[in-house]
Amino acid sequence: MPDARPDVLDFLLTRRSRPAKTLIAPIPDETAVEVLLTAAARTPDHGKLEPWRFIVLQKPALDRLAKLTATRAAALALPAEKAEKAVAQFANADLVIAVVAAPKPSEKVPEVEQVLSSGAVCLSLLNAALASGWGANWLTGWMAFDREFLAQGLALSEPEFVAGFIHVGTEKTTPPERPRPDIATITTWVTQ
């Protein structure tokens, strides 16, 4: 194969997300983040609608979102453990990039395709961060879909939501490998 990129394939076969709770400073600077966003935006996008956008959340914004998360968790009467975990997702982070799914009206491109494109952006951003040597993790949580949180915390409007909160930083510990799917049990080959 003349255009084969074995180094890229090796990366994809060995990539491993880093748990967000293990990511610490330093974090990528603005120039490095822009490179990651540029890579993430090179994703399948039927109709060239760009049905997604980015919100780069730095420490002061993350602290604000942690407080809002606590307030919303109390208003929703969430169990303490679930609330604490959600608050920590922002309070313990130094850099989070929210990938906002922002479907556009289109007769040609169904909304589901636009949402899937947003998911592709999340994975591309995650992989770009990992390929750049950063630790990264893709999280959502109830806050990604809570209309009050989205409106108050991120100024999102209907039908926008957060496809992923991508945490980026320096990993303090290398996670162990985890079990991977058995390809034979999840694959059907159709020959006729």
N, C-alpha and C positions, 0 to 999 in steps of 0.2 A: 504494500500500500504506500504510494508515494507521499500522501498527506498524513500518514499515521503520526500520532503524537503519543508515543508510549509513556512519556513522563506524565502527561495529563491523565491518561487512562490509569496509570499506577496511583496517582493522587486520588482519583475517584474511587478506585477499588480499596483504598486504605483510609479514606477520610473518616474523621471521627469528631462529632460535635463535642464541645467542652461544656460541662454543666455550668450554667450561668453563675451559680453560687461560688464557683472556684475562680472566677475571673476578677482580676485586680488591675490597678494602674501599674504601668502606664497604659494609655489608650492611644489609638491612632490620632494623629493631628488632622486638621481640616483638609489638607492636601491629600493625605492618605485616605480619608473617608470619601472624598470626591472620586478617587480612583475606584474604590469599592462600589460606590453608587453607579458609576459609569459601567462597570462590569455587570452589575445587577440589572441595569436597564437594557442590556443586550439579551433579551429574552423573547421567546415566542409571543407575538402580539398580533393576532389576527385583526386585520383592518387598521393597524397602526393607530389604535385609539389611545394608547397609554392609559389604561384603566387603573392606574396605580400611581402613587406618589410617595415621597419620603418625608418623614419628620425626624430630624436628628435631635435626640434628647441628651443634653449634657447634665451635669450634676445638679445645678439649681432646679432645673425642670424636673429631674427625677425625684428630688426631695419633695417638690410640690405635688407630683403625682402620687408619691407614697402617702402623703397626708390625705389627698382626695380618695385614694383607694381605701384607707381606713374609714373615712366618712361614709363612703358608698357601701362598704361591707357592713357597717353598723346599720345603715338605712335598710339594707336588704336582709338584715338579721342572719348573716352568714355565720356558720360555726367558727369559733375562735381560731382553730388551726388553719382553716381555709383562708380566713382573713389575714392572719399573720404571714402565711406563705405568699399571698398576693402583695401585701405591703412590702415584704422583703425583696420581691422581684424588682422594685424600683429603688427602695432605700439602700440596698447593698450594691447597686450598679453604678458604674462610672460613665458608661456610654451605651445607649440603646438607640437603635434606629427602628422607628415604627414604619412598617410598610403598610400604607393605607390602600385598601381596595376601594377604588373609586369608579364603579361601573358607569359607563356612558350610555345614553340612549342610542340604540342602533338597531335598524331593521336587518342588518347583515350579520352582526355578531351577537349571539345570545349572551345574556348576562353570565351564565355559567362559564362560558369560555373566557370571559373577562376576569372572573374570579379565579379560574385556574391559572390564568396568566399572572395574577397577583401572587399566587403560591409559587409559581416558577421564579418570580423575582425574589421571593424570600430565600429559596434554595440557592439561587445564583449569588445573592448577597452573602449568605452563609459560607458558601464555597469560596467566594472571592476573599473573604476575611481569613478563612483557614489557609488558603493557598498563599496568602501574604504573610503567614506566620503568626497571626493573631489567634487567640482562642475565641470561639464564637458559639452561640446557641440560639435556636429559634424557639421562642415561647409565645403563647397566647394567654390563656386564662380568661376568666369571666369578664375581665375589664375590656377585652378586645371587642366585646359585643354589647356591653352595657351602654345604652343610649345616653344616660346622664353622664357617665364617666367620659364617654367619647366627646360629648358636646362641651362639657365644662373643662375637661383636661386637655383636649387636643383640638377643640373647635371644629369637630367633624359634623357634617350634616348628613341626613338621609340621602342616598342609601350607603354612605361610606361606613367602613368598619376597619379594624386592624387585622390584616391577614397574618401579621407576625411582628412580634417585638424581637428584633435581632440584637442580642447582647454581644458586645465586642470588647475585648480587653486582653490582658496578659494572663495566661493560665499559670496558676500557682502550683497545681499538681496535674500530672498526666493521668487521665482516667484509664481504667482497665478496659480492654476490649470487651464488647458485649456480644451476646449471641446475635447472629444474623439470620435472615430468613433462609429456609431451605428452598432454593430456586426450583428444584424438581417438583416440590409439592404445590407450588403456586403458579406453575407454568403449564399451559396447554398448548401443544403444537398441533396446528390444523394443516393437514397436507392435501386435503381434497375439498 
